[in-house]
Amino acid sequence: MKVAKKYHHHKTYKILLTTDNRNMNHWTLKDHKAIITGSTVGIGKAAAEEFLQLGAEVLIVARDEKVLEGQVAVHREKGWKSRGI
């Protein structure tokens, strides 16, 4: 397993890389948590789905409660761990 370092402002984040049976590197965010605002449309939605696909638990934040609840339901149907506020 390789460890890649990602630098953001004054903090260093370690992101683990795993290798599948085709010997290709894939990111994993397993055991990580993220808060993503504006995550029911556009870039925020895409970012939330990417984090979820990579194994992160995501708290999605949006202004429209009905849309938010629908998005959380879609995530849970896919087996992803997300909650909304």
N, C-alpha and C positions, 0 to 999 in steps of 0.2 A: 504494500500500500504506500502510495506517495503522498506527501503533504505539500500543498501549494500555499504560499503565503500571499495574501491579498492586503494591500495597504490602503487604508481609508483614513484620511486626516491623521490623527495621532494614535490610532489604534491599528494593531495588526491582527487580522483574522486568519486563522488556519482553516483551510478547506480541504477535506479529505478527498482523494481521488481513488476510485476503485477501477478494477479492470474486469471486463466481462470475458466470456469465452472466445470472443473474436479479437481479443487483445487491443480493445479500444478503451481509452480513458473516458469516464463519465463522472460528473460531479455528484456528490451526495450531500444532502443537508439533513440527514437523519439525526435525530436528537437535538435539532436546532429549532428555535422559534422565531417568528417574524411578525411584525405588525406592518400592514400595508394599507395606506389610505387611498381612497378613491378606487377601491378594488372591485367595483362591479361593472366598470366600463374601461375601455381603452387600455392604455399602458399599465395602469394599476391592476386591471383584471388579468392581463397577460403575465405580469410579474407574479401575482398571487398564484396563478395556475402553474407557472414554472417552478416556484418554490415548493408547491404541494407535490408536483410530479417528482421532485428531487428528494422528497421525504420530510420536509419541514412541516411543523405545525404552524398554521397561519391564523392570525387574528385579522379579519378583514374589517375595514371601517368604511362606511358610506352614509350619505345623508338620507337616502330613501329606504325606509325600513322594510317595505314589502320586497323590493328588488334585492336587498341584502339577504333577507330570509330565503328567497328563491335561490340565490347564488350559493349560500351555505348548504341548502338541500342538494343542489347539483354536486357539490364537492363531496358530500357524505355518500351520495349514490355511487360515486367513483371510488369510495373507500379512503378518501383523503381526510385528514384531521384539520378542520377549520371551524372557527367560531366567528360570529359577527357582532359588532356594536355600532 
